[in-house]
Amino acid sequence: MKVNQEEKEFITFTKAARLLGYTSSQIINRLIDEKHLKAYSFPDSSTRKVCRHEVLSLIQLSVSKDSVDSE
């Protein structure tokens, strides 16, 4: 199975928080603790990152849920 380029892009917790509309990256730690996101570690870096595609999926899930709730 091929994985498109967007699914392979990893971003920092700070950037992920900003995509979700937060100013603090602590929300990303909470989402990881609650198993909504997965943190990834890489051998060339001490910084954990998240998959951009997974963060965007949370936004889509939220938008979908909001549209169902408003009906």
Summary of the structure (lengths in Angstrom):
residues: 71
radius of gyration: 13.3
end to end distance: 36.9
largest distance: 47.8
contacts: 159
relative contact order: 0.19
helix: 52%
strand: 10%
